[in-house]
Amino acid sequence: MGRIVIACYRPLPGKQARLRALTKTHVQRLRDIGLATARPGIAMEASNGDVIEVFEWVSEEAIAAAHEHPEVLAMWAEYEQCCTYIPFPDVPGADTLFPGHTPLPTIG
C-alpha cells in the first residue's frame, strides 16, 4: 500500500530557484526508479519561501530502500546544497485551520 507524505524544505539564502527546480523533478525521479506512485504530487510555497511537497511513496519498503539507493542519496545531496528539511509545524500558517500557500508548477 502507498504512503502519502508531506515534505517541507527551507531554502538556504540565495537558493530558492535551485530548490524550486529540484522540487519540480523530485517525484518523477523517484518514479523512474520505482519508488513513487503515479499519483500526482503537489508542491506549494509558503509566505516565507518554504516549500511544501505532497507525494506518494509506493510502500514503506520503498521509503526504506530510498535510504540506500545511490540515485536517491545523490538527489538528497543536491537538496542539502540548497535547503534544510523542516517539520511541517515550522511552516508559516501550519498552526491555522486551513493554511493556504502559493502553488508551484506541477510535479507530476
Disulfide bonds with the S-S distance in Angstrom:
none
